[in-house]
């Protein structure tokens, strides 16, 4: 008798029962009519010009920073953003910035290394002090090209997905920060020029995290499979014992 692919079925059930998806939109800006008044524009003199957003004066000292001020206590959430001409920028997560410019939070760097890294990596930032590069993952051809980035922040896990992939491109696990803002960082070397501008951001969205529930019919199907597995295993044991 041909073996039934129980492992594959149970894997499917697990994915349906424990999956996560973006829920209600908490904030969205397409920059078509300028930048939303919710943006803090705390450092870097950010601008929305031509339907995209970037810093007029990109820098990593002090670090450019613009967060969504109306959502100061995000815990579990999803960020979606389009990145044009990926070079050296990033997304702040569970972050805060004091009046004196001291930043705390997680930074996902897009590109990086002054526009030479073909990948994404993380920093944790405590009282303005940056960790080393964390979990750098690379892929040929990222520099200078356009990409959609989705970041899921759930508990102590930060997961970054590229271009609609269901598999994280890179992840970070840290318990350093419980809540904070979401925002943008820009150190694209040519961003200060009008043409070319370097890396820019578009269609920035913050959503809640929803757990995808197991549909009732699928739940019954799964419980039935458990019983079927038990019956078939008992028959298999009896057959083996009889030989």
Backbone as CSV, one residue per row, in Angstrom:
resi,resn,N_x,N_y,N_z,CA_x,CA_y,CA_z,C_x,C_y,C_z
1,UNK,0.846,-1.206,0.000,0.000,0.000,0.000,0.871,1.242,0.000
2,UNK,0.519,2.205,-0.819,1.305,3.433,-0.915,1.132,4.269,0.354
3,UNK,2.237,4.715,0.879,2.196,5.494,2.121,1.467,6.814,1.910
4,UNK,0.617,7.170,2.866,-0.102,8.444,2.807,0.801,9.545,3.344
5,UNK,0.868,10.679,2.672,1.811,11.739,3.080,1.313,12.510,4.300
6,UNK,1.289,11.827,5.470,0.773,12.478,6.667,1.595,13.704,7.053
7,UNK,2.904,13.608,6.883,3.756,14.737,7.287,3.398,16.001,6.525
8,UNK,3.151,15.826,5.220,2.811,16.991,4.403,1.464,17.578,4.821
9,UNK,0.501,16.697,5.131,-0.820,17.178,5.537,-0.733,17.935,6.849
10,UNK,-0.001,17.370,7.826,0.107,18.027,9.118,0.868,19.340,9.009
11,UNK,1.841,19.389,8.107,2.560,20.648,7.902,1.615,21.713,7.368
12,UNK,0.741,21.310,6.449,-0.243,22.248,5.911,-1.191,22.740,6.998
13,UNK,-1.662,21.812,7.836,-2.549,22.195,8.937,-1.862,23.161,9.874
14,UNK,-0.602,22.915,10.156,0.145,23.796,11.060,0.264,25.190,10.475
15,UNK,0.540,25.251,9.168,0.672,26.560,8.538,-0.638,27.334,8.598
16,UNK,-1.756,26.623,8.366,-3.045,27.309,8.429,-3.370,27.736,9.849
17,UNK,-3.019,26.915,10.808,-3.423,27.181,12.175,-2.560,28.170,12.900
18,UNK,-1.309,28.345,12.477,-0.413,29.210,13.236,0.129,30.361,12.406
19,UNK,-0.376,30.516,11.172,0.140,31.571,10.311,-0.254,32.950,10.792
20,UNK,0.476,33.942,10.291,0.202,35.315,10.661,0.090,36.153,9.407
21,UNK,-0.705,37.191,9.482,-0.883,38.073,8.343,-1.098,39.477,8.853
22,UNK,-0.906,40.439,7.954,-1.178,41.815,8.342,-2.677,41.993,8.480
23,UNK,-3.064,42.769,9.500,-4.475,43.001,9.769,-4.877,44.404,9.380
24,UNK,-5.502,45.103,10.312,-6.002,46.445,10.038,-4.855,47.418,9.791
25,UNK,-5.056,48.299,8.821,-4.066,49.335,8.542,-4.141,50.409,9.628
26,UNK,-3.002,50.683,10.246,-2.910,51.695,11.299,-2.422,53.032,10.760
27,UNK,-1.639,52.962,9.677,-1.095,54.178,9.065,-0.684,53.848,7.645
28,UNK,-0.912,54.808,6.720,-0.455,54.629,5.340,-0.126,55.984,4.746
29,UNK,0.960,56.030,3.978,1.328,57.253,3.270,1.945,56.868,1.929
30,UNK,1.351,57.387,0.836,1.926,57.156,-0.495,2.703,58.379,-0.989
31,UNK,2.747,59.439,-0.185,3.552,60.633,-0.454,3.141,61.376,-1.730
32,UNK,2.009,61.022,-2.294,1.588,61.679,-3.535,1.177,63.133,-3.325
33,UNK,0.727,63.434,-2.112,0.331,64.808,-1.793,1.247,65.403,-0.737
34,UNK,2.513,65.013,-0.785,3.440,65.412,0.260,3.448,64.392,1.374
35,UNK,4.216,64.667,2.424,4.307,63.747,3.553,3.190,64.016,4.546
36,UNK,2.664,62.950,5.127,1.659,63.089,6.174,2.219,63.915,7.330
37,UNK,1.331,64.658,7.972,1.733,65.454,9.133,2.159,64.577,10.308
38,UNK,1.873,63.282,10.226,2.258,62.370,11.312,3.761,62.094,11.340
39,UNK,4.460,62.322,10.225,5.898,62.076,10.201,6.622,63.092,11.088
40,UNK,7.586,62.591,11.884,8.287,63.464,12.814,9.391,64.293,12.195
41,UNK,10.031,63.768,11.129,11.118,64.495,10.460,12.121,65.030,11.484
42,UNK,12.532,64.135,12.403,13.360,64.582,13.519,14.791,64.910,13.122
43,UNK,15.347,64.194,12.136,16.738,64.438,11.760,16.949,64.077,10.298
44,UNK,17.521,64.998,9.520,17.830,64.731,8.129,17.076,65.596,7.137
45,UNK,16.160,66.429,7.626,15.351,67.287,6.751,14.708,66.449,5.644
46,UNK,13.749,65.634,6.047,13.083,64.732,5.117,12.142,65.500,4.191
47,UNK,11.946,64.956,2.990,11.106,65.595,1.987,10.278,64.537,1.257
48,UNK,9.090,64.930,0.853,8.263,64.116,-0.036,8.159,64.882,-1.341
49,UNK,8.845,64.382,-2.346,8.919,65.079,-3.626,8.797,64.038,-4.732
50,UNK,7.889,64.268,-5.686,7.714,63.304,-6.764,7.072,62.016,-6.309
51,UNK,6.318,62.063,-5.197,5.615,60.878,-4.714,6.478,59.898,-3.962
52,UNK,7.697,60.298,-3.553,8.574,59.437,-2.764,9.183,60.252,-1.630
53,UNK,9.778,59.555,-0.644,10.229,60.171,0.599,11.690,59.825,0.839
54,UNK,12.492,60.832,1.207,13.885,60.588,1.575,14.413,61.778,2.364
55,UNK,15.638,61.646,2.864,16.263,62.725,3.619,17.052,63.624,2.669
56,UNK,16.863,64.931,2.802,17.646,65.869,2.000,19.106,65.825,2.392
57,UNK,19.358,65.572,3.686,20.731,65.501,4.188,20.952,64.146,4.868
58,UNK,21.205,63.107,4.072,21.397,61.768,4.641,22.663,61.718,5.487
59,UNK,22.584,60.965,6.580,23.732,60.933,7.482,23.604,59.751,8.431
60,UNK,24.765,59.285,8.909,24.758,58.335,10.023,25.456,58.934,11.242
61,UNK,25.600,60.236,11.264,26.184,60.902,12.412,25.895,62.403,12.392
62,UNK,24.765,62.858,12.939,23.726,62.043,13.587,22.922,61.242,12.569
63,UNK,22.325,60.161,13.046,21.565,59.290,12.160,20.258,59.947,11.737
64,UNK,19.987,59.889,10.442,18.707,60.401,9.971,17.584,59.580,10.578
65,UNK,16.497,60.270,10.888,15.409,59.616,11.629,14.122,60.368,11.385
66,UNK,13.097,59.639,10.931,11.756,60.196,10.822,10.777,59.086,11.150
67,UNK,10.023,59.255,12.242,9.084,58.204,12.636,7.650,58.702,12.568
68,UNK,6.724,57.770,12.681,5.301,58.088,12.698,4.935,58.435,14.134
69,UNK,4.756,59.706,14.392,4.621,60.183,15.766,3.299,59.788,16.412
70,UNK,2.292,59.490,15.607,0.965,59.176,16.141,0.858,57.750,16.672
71,UNK,1.885,56.937,16.478,1.881,55.549,16.966,3.145,55.325,17.802
72,UNK,3.172,55.827,19.037,4.397,55.779,19.833,4.645,54.476,20.570
73,UNK,3.649,53.589,20.622,3.769,52.393,21.465,3.428,51.124,20.692
74,UNK,3.942,51.000,19.490,3.726,49.789,18.699,4.416,48.607,19.363
75,UNK,3.723,47.483,19.432,4.322,46.271,19.995,4.503,45.228,18.900
76,UNK,3.428,44.559,18.520,3.459,43.613,17.407,2.788,44.269,16.206
77,UNK,3.494,44.318,15.089,2.981,45.060,13.935,3.708,44.630,12.672
78,UNK,3.196,45.108,11.537,3.778,44.816,10.222,4.059,46.136,9.524
79,UNK,5.237,46.246,8.935,5.587,47.400,8.095,5.749,46.924,6.661
80,UNK,5.067,47.591,5.737,5.272,47.380,4.305,5.782,48.683,3.711
81,UNK,6.796,48.577,2.852,7.326,49.781,2.209,7.991,49.397,0.891
82,UNK,7.839,50.265,-0.097,8.540,50.102,-1.366,9.844,50.891,-1.301
83,UNK,10.919,50.252,-1.715,12.237,50.891,-1.716,12.696,51.040,-3.159
84,UNK,12.953,52.278,-3.542,13.411,52.564,-4.895,14.919,52.784,-4.883
85,UNK,15.605,52.137,-5.815,17.058,52.266,-5.952,17.747,51.971,-4.613
86,UNK,17.524,50.748,-4.111,18.086,50.345,-2.823,19.582,50.642,-2.772
87,UNK,20.004,51.302,-1.703,21.406,51.707,-1.598,21.916,51.606,-0.166
88,UNK,21.492,52.535,0.685,21.897,52.524,2.091,20.866,53.320,2.878
89,UNK,19.935,52.615,3.480,18.885,53.234,4.274,18.351,52.204,5.242
90,UNK,17.108,52.376,5.666,16.579,51.370,6.566,15.271,51.760,7.208
91,UNK,14.818,50.863,8.097,13.545,51.025,8.792,13.788,50.882,10.290
92,UNK,13.338,51.894,11.042,13.399,51.846,12.503,12.194,51.083,13.035
93,UNK,12.419,50.257,14.062,11.367,49.417,14.626,11.423,49.474,16.152
94,UNK,10.246,49.625,16.756,10.148,49.783,18.211,11.173,50.810,18.703
95,UNK,11.231,51.916,18.015,12.279,52.895,18.267,11.755,54.107,19.021
96,UNK,12.691,54.870,19.556,12.392,56.155,20.174,13.605,57.051,19.973
97,UNK,13.356,58.346,19.974,14.434,59.321,19.835,14.164,60.473,20.787
98,UNK,15.118,60.745,21.676,14.942,61.803,22.658,15.116,63.166,22.003
99,UNK,14.740,64.203,22.734,14.905,65.560,22.223,16.365,65.867,21.942
100,UNK,17.264,65.191,22.653,18.690,65.385,22.438,19.274,64.525,21.334
101,UNK,18.419,63.738,20.673,18.879,62.939,19.543,19.341,61.539,19.878
102,UNK,19.100,61.068,21.112,19.531,59.721,21.496,18.474,58.716,21.046
103,UNK,18.901,57.729,20.259,17.980,56.751,19.680,18.096,55.415,20.398
104,UNK,16.946,54.771,20.588,16.869,53.382,21.034,15.959,52.627,20.076
105,UNK,16.265,51.358,19.842,15.395,50.550,18.998,16.172,49.610,18.105
106,UNK,15.454,49.014,17.175,16.028,48.098,16.178,16.033,48.809,14.832
107,UNK,17.130,48.655,14.100,17.237,49.212,12.749,17.501,48.084,11.762
108,UNK,16.620,47.941,10.779,16.887,47.048,9.646,17.512,47.888,8.550
109,UNK,18.731,47.552,8.166,19.450,48.311,7.141,19.206,47.677,5.780
110,UNK,18.836,48.503,4.823,18.613,48.055,3.451,19.830,48.442,2.619
111,UNK,20.556,47.438,2.176,21.829,47.694,1.497,22.898,47.924,2.542
112,UNK,23.292,49.186,2.706,24.257,49.516,3.751,25.688,49.497,3.267
113,UNK,26.597,49.703,4.243,28.035,49.761,3.954,28.316,50.786,2.854
114,UNK,27.719,51.984,3.031,27.830,53.094,2.066,27.524,52.661,0.642
115,UNK,26.483,51.834,0.520,25.998,51.463,-0.801,26.775,50.365,-1.489
116,UNK,27.448,49.520,-0.722,28.208,48.427,-1.337,27.682,47.047,-0.951
117,UNK,26.807,46.959,0.052,26.317,45.665,0.517,25.050,45.271,-0.230
118,UNK,25.077,44.118,-0.857,23.906,43.585,-1.556,23.079,42.734,-0.594
119,UNK,22.490,43.364,0.402,21.746,42.576,1.368,20.999,43.425,2.361
120,UNK,20.505,42.750,3.404,19.821,43.373,4.527,20.478,42.887,5.811
121,UNK,20.601,43.781,6.779,21.102,43.372,8.093,20.491,44.247,9.170
122,UNK,20.765,43.890,10.427,20.138,44.537,11.579,21.185,45.187,12.476
123,UNK,20.723,46.206,13.206,21.435,46.745,14.361,20.445,46.841,15.522
124,UNK,20.902,46.588,16.729,20.179,47.051,17.909,20.880,48.319,18.376
125,UNK,20.094,49.281,18.840,20.634,50.576,19.231,20.172,50.876,20.655
126,UNK,21.112,50.987,21.566,20.807,51.270,22.962,21.492,52.563,23.376
127,UNK,20.673,53.542,23.739,21.181,54.850,24.154,22.165,55.417,23.128
128,UNK,21.814,55.259,21.857,22.626,55.793,20.779,23.808,54.938,20.381
129,UNK,24.031,53.821,21.065,25.173,52.947,20.762,24.710,51.786,19.882
130,UNK,25.343,51.662,18.726,24.957,50.640,17.760,25.682,49.326,18.016
131,UNK,24.942,48.226,17.896,25.577,46.914,17.875,26.361,46.756,16.583
132,UNK,27.103,45.665,16.476,27.711,45.316,15.203,26.646,44.877,14.216
133,UNK,27.065,44.562,13.002,26.141,44.070,11.978,25.614,42.710,12.409
134,UNK,24.288,42.538,12.365,23.646,41.305,12.804,22.899,40.652,11.644
135,UNK,23.182,39.375,11.438,22.422,38.535,10.498,22.327,39.135,9.098
136,UNK,23.470,39.520,8.570,23.514,40.055,7.202,23.260,38.937,6.196
137,UNK,22.231,39.111,5.392,21.935,38.164,4.322,22.037,38.911,2.997
138,UNK,22.693,38.289,2.031,22.962,38.970,0.769,22.319,38.235,-0.404
139,UNK,22.130,38.975,-1.477,21.638,38.414,-2.739,22.160,39.298,-3.852
140,UNK,22.711,38.699,-4.866,23.292,39.459,-5.967,22.242,40.360,-6.607
141,UNK,22.650,41.591,-6.886,21.802,42.490,-7.642,20.849,43.352,-6.851
142,UNK,20.921,43.319,-5.505,20.015,44.152,-4.716,20.336,45.637,-4.853
143,UNK,21.617,45.965,-4.885,22.004,47.368,-4.971,21.488,48.013,-6.252
144,UNK,20.889,49.196,-6.075,20.456,49.965,-7.232,19.174,49.503,-7.883
145,UNK,18.449,48.593,-7.243,17.207,48.092,-7.819,16.047,48.347,-6.857
146,UNK,14.822,48.173,-7.349,13.619,48.469,-6.577,13.077,47.194,-5.937
147,UNK,12.590,47.323,-4.698,12.102,46.147,-3.977,10.952,46.517,-3.045
148,UNK,10.097,45.526,-2.787,9.075,45.668,-1.752,9.556,44.944,-0.503
149,UNK,9.466,45.619,0.615,9.948,45.073,1.888,8.780,44.959,2.852
150,UNK,8.658,43.801,3.469,7.682,43.602,4.551,8.441,43.146,5.791
151,UNK,8.160,43.795,6.912,8.789,43.439,8.182,7.687,43.093,9.170
152,UNK,7.781,41.905,9.759,6.830,41.469,10.778,7.539,41.485,12.124
153,UNK,7.001,42.261,13.050,7.535,42.333,14.410,6.539,41.630,15.314
154,UNK,6.949,40.522,15.902,6.046,39.710,16.710,6.814,39.142,17.892
155,UNK,6.494,39.602,19.086,7.239,39.160,20.252,8.686,39.613,20.164
156,UNK,9.607,38.677,20.355,11.034,38.995,20.288,11.614,38.777,18.894
157,UNK,10.767,38.470,17.912,11.246,38.117,16.572,10.897,39.205,15.565
158,UNK,11.909,39.600,14.805,11.779,40.563,13.726,12.117,39.820,12.428
159,UNK,11.190,39.794,11.485,11.378,39.039,10.239,11.200,39.969,9.050
160,UNK,12.158,39.934,8.122,12.118,40.786,6.936,11.919,39.917,5.700
161,UNK,10.929,40.284,4.887,10.588,39.550,3.675,10.770,40.462,2.473
162,UNK,11.285,39.920,1.383,11.520,40.697,0.170,10.601,40.252,-0.955
163,UNK,9.988,41.218,-1.607,9.299,41.010,-2.885,8.264,39.893,-2.852
164,UNK,7.496,39.841,-1.764,6.387,38.906,-1.688,6.746,37.497,-1.287
165,UNK,8.011,37.236,-0.974,8.407,35.892,-0.554,7.723,35.529,0.760
166,UNK,7.383,34.247,0.933,6.804,33.763,2.179,7.877,33.311,3.158
167,UNK,9.123,33.330,2.723,10.252,32.935,3.572,11.032,34.168,3.977
168,UNK,11.299,34.358,5.263,12.055,35.545,5.670,13.427,35.593,5.001
169,UNK,13.804,36.777,4.546,15.129,36.975,3.978,16.168,37.022,5.095
170,UNK,15.826,37.664,6.204,16.680,37.689,7.384,15.793,37.921,8.603
171,UNK,16.212,37.401,9.750,15.462,37.568,10.989,16.399,37.996,12.106
172,UNK,15.800,38.564,13.135,16.533,38.957,14.336,15.681,38.590,15.533
173,UNK,16.318,38.043,16.567,15.640,37.765,17.824,16.304,38.568,18.932
174,UNK,15.533,39.430,19.574,16.047,40.228,20.684,14.896,40.624,21.593
175,UNK,15.152,40.650,22.892,14.144,41.059,23.866,14.421,42.458,24.396
176,UNK,15.293,43.208,23.715,15.721,44.502,24.235,14.613,45.549,24.245
177,UNK,13.686,45.478,23.287,12.703,46.548,23.139,11.301,45.953,23.082
178,UNK,10.414,46.482,23.909,9.059,45.954,24.001,8.107,46.698,23.084
179,UNK,8.296,48.001,22.945,7.402,48.799,22.116,8.126,50.061,21.663
180,UNK,7.498,50.762,20.742,8.089,52.004,20.248,7.468,52.411,18.928
181,UNK,8.159,53.286,18.221,7.695,53.791,16.934,8.180,52.900,15.789
182,UNK,7.685,53.218,14.593,8.258,52.725,13.339,8.600,53.952,12.501
183,UNK,9.728,53.874,11.796,10.156,55.030,11.020,11.196,54.665,9.987
184,UNK,11.849,55.679,9.424,12.773,55.475,8.310,14.139,56.107,8.591
185,UNK,15.147,55.517,7.937,16.543,55.951,8.041,17.096,56.076,6.633
186,UNK,17.954,57.072,6.399,18.503,57.289,5.055,19.967,57.705,5.148
187,UNK,20.830,56.859,4.572,22.247,57.214,4.444,22.699,56.970,3.012
188,UNK,21.739,57.080,2.090,22.053,56.910,0.678,22.932,58.076,0.233
189,UNK,24.136,57.820,-0.246,25.117,58.899,-0.453,24.670,60.022,-1.369
190,UNK,23.794,59.732,-2.337,23.406,60.777,-3.286,22.024,61.345,-3.007
191,UNK,21.441,61.013,-1.861,20.064,61.449,-1.600,19.926,62.964,-1.545
192,UNK,21.005,63.672,-1.186,20.905,65.112,-1.073,20.736,65.818,-2.401
193,UNK,21.046,65.148,-3.481,20.923,65.758,-4.810,19.503,65.607,-5.329
194,UNK,19.091,66.536,-6.162,17.757,66.436,-6.762,17.721,65.350,-7.826
195,UNK,18.838,65.157,-8.536,18.888,64.149,-9.586,20.343,63.729,-9.786
196,UNK,20.741,62.500,-9.496,19.876,61.443,-8.951,19.686,61.606,-7.451
197,UNK,18.612,61.016,-6.928,18.305,61.158,-5.511,18.824,60.008,-4.672
198,UNK,19.160,58.883,-5.256,19.552,57.726,-4.454,18.331,56.999,-3.936
199,UNK,18.485,56.275,-2.830,17.394,55.460,-2.301,16.254,56.341,-1.803
200,UNK,15.027,55.950,-2.175,13.832,56.637,-1.685,12.807,55.600,-1.220
201,UNK,11.794,56.080,-0.505,10.771,55.210,0.071,9.399,55.618,-0.453
202,UNK,8.507,54.623,-0.595,7.155,54.901,-1.076,6.195,53.887,-0.451
203,UNK,4.911,54.267,-0.422,3.835,53.373,0.028,4.159,52.735,1.375
204,UNK,4.372,53.582,2.362,4.725,53.123,3.710,3.449,52.811,4.487
205,UNK,3.350,51.587,4.975,2.149,51.136,5.671,2.531,50.442,6.985
206,UNK,1.785,50.753,8.037,1.887,50.039,9.309,0.556,49.342,9.548
207,UNK,0.609,48.045,9.817,-0.599,47.254,10.059,-0.455,46.480,11.350
208,UNK,-1.589,46.056,11.891,-1.566,45.172,13.049,-1.210,43.763,12.591
209,UNK,-0.793,42.937,13.532,-0.495,41.533,13.247,-1.710,40.714,13.626
210,UNK,-2.221,39.927,12.698,-3.350,39.039,12.962,-2.878,37.594,12.865
211,UNK,-3.336,36.767,13.795,-3.092,35.329,13.714,-4.194,34.726,12.867
212,UNK,-3.793,33.958,11.862,-4.781,33.329,10.978,-5.370,32.119,11.681
213,UNK,-6.672,32.123,12.003,-7.262,30.988,12.724,-7.452,29.787,11.811
214,UNK,-7.489,28.622,12.402,-7.760,27.400,11.659,-9.243,27.358,11.309
215,UNK,-9.589,27.298,10.015,-11.011,27.233,9.648,-11.683,26.044,10.310
216,UNK,-12.968,26.172,10.756,-13.644,25.081,11.465,-13.631,23.771,10.693
217,UNK,-13.903,23.829,9.383,-13.908,22.599,8.598,-12.548,21.931,8.563
218,UNK,-11.505,22.755,8.467,-10.161,22.206,8.431,-9.778,21.644,9.788
219,UNK,-10.279,22.261,10.852,-10.001,21.743,12.196,-10.602,20.357,12.363
220,UNK,-11.862,20.181,11.894,-12.486,18.856,11.980,-11.744,17.848,11.129
221,UNK,-11.305,18.307,9.933,-10.540,17.430,9.051,-9.260,16.975,9.735
222,UNK,-8.603,17.915,10.419,-7.359,17.590,11.100,-7.569,16.607,12.225
223,UNK,-8.645,16.790,13.013,-8.904,15.858,14.108,-9.240,14.477,13.565
224,UNK,-9.942,14.442,12.420,-10.227,13.155,11.800,-8.974,12.456,11.331
225,UNK,-8.032,13.219,10.815,-6.767,12.631,10.373,-6.010,12.008,11.528
226,UNK,-6.072,12.671,12.684,-5.375,12.114,13.851,-5.900,10.725,14.168
227,UNK,-7.254,10.587,14.141,-7.843,9.270,14.396,-7.471,8.273,13.332
228,UNK,-7.468,8.690,12.075,-7.116,7.800,10.976,-5.683,7.313,11.105
229,UNK,-4.785,8.211,11.471,-3.387,7.823,11.656,-3.275,6.748,12.714
230,UNK,-3.988,6.902,13.810,-3.919,5.924,14.902,-4.402,4.551,14.437
231,UNK,-5.528,4.524,13.684,-6.073,3.258,13.198,-5.088,2.578,12.245
232,UNK,-4.551,3.316,11.295,-3.634,2.737,10.317,-2.361,2.243,10.972
233,UNK,-1.895,2.959,11.974,-0.686,2.512,12.664,-0.923,1.200,13.408
234,UNK,-2.121,1.070,14.030,-2.429,-0.187,14.724,-2.490,-1.332,13.734
235,UNK,-3.115,-1.096,12.567,-3.180,-2.152,11.541,-1.788,-2.530,11.056
236,UNK,-0.941,-1.524,10.910,0.415,-1.788,10.430,1.178,-2.636,11.432
237,UNK,1.008,-2.320,12.725,1.703,-3.092,13.760,1.225,-4.534,13.755
238,UNK,-0.128,-4.748,13.620,-0.665,-6.110,13.575,-0.158,-6.882,12.392
239,UNK,-0.066,-6.188,11.233,0.423,-6.854,10.020,1.870,-7.269,10.167
240,UNK,2.666,-6.403,10.757,4.085,-6.724,10.966,4.223,-7.894,11.937
241,UNK,3.389,-7.887,12.968,3.471,-8.958,13.974,3.084,-10.294,13.386
242,UNK,2.163,-10.299,12.375,1.680,-11.540,11.803,2.656,-12.148,10.791
243,UNK,3.655,-11.376,10.332,4.570,-11.906,9.329,5.717,-12.641,9.968
